[in-house]
Amino acid sequence: MVLLPEGLANYTPSFQREQSPATHLAQEQSVVDMFHALRSNGEHMIQDLVKIVLGAVAGFIVGVLTEPVKLYWQRRSELAQMKFSIYRELAGNFQNLVGFVHTIRLNNNPAVHFYLHDARISSDRYGEAKKDLIFDRLSEATTIVTAYAAFGKLRGLGSGPTDMEVADSIIVGIEQAVATQRLNRRLFFRFLDERLVRRMKKAVTCANPFPR
């Protein structure tokens, strides 16, 4: 027979002990509180998840709706800048050519042949713009291409039409394009010398005494 120590002789396991009603209620309340805490945490997690999902969906919808509008205004701005740049160069070429031809005539040498650089004709801005796909969206794209193709005929050749004749035809062609609004008159005049603008406006008025 094994003798237990005096302190263990009366030991009773906890599951066999009788619990008071207060202790029992406290334990039940503890379980209920733990359940409510877990439930509350779960609800907060679901709410946070819903907010994240709704935020992502809203951002996607806003992006889908606004991106085409943003792209439209961006391309519109690029087109306006391109048009501005080309008109600055084209008007400068026209003015330089008019001045160069006038100088040659003053020197009584109308049969002279000259190159583009003699008349300070540039095509850098046009060349850059032509590479961009939005160039064809310009309403005057065909007229601009025609004008620069005509500039290319000034090659200083000694046969065929003289460069003076070619230059005269270019000047007349651009004046007619401005008069008929195939080139934007307001924008073209913006980059010309005021004296040349007055001369061209007078020619336009004489050609069309009842402008719209």
Beta strands, then each sheet from edge to edge (+ up, - down):
end
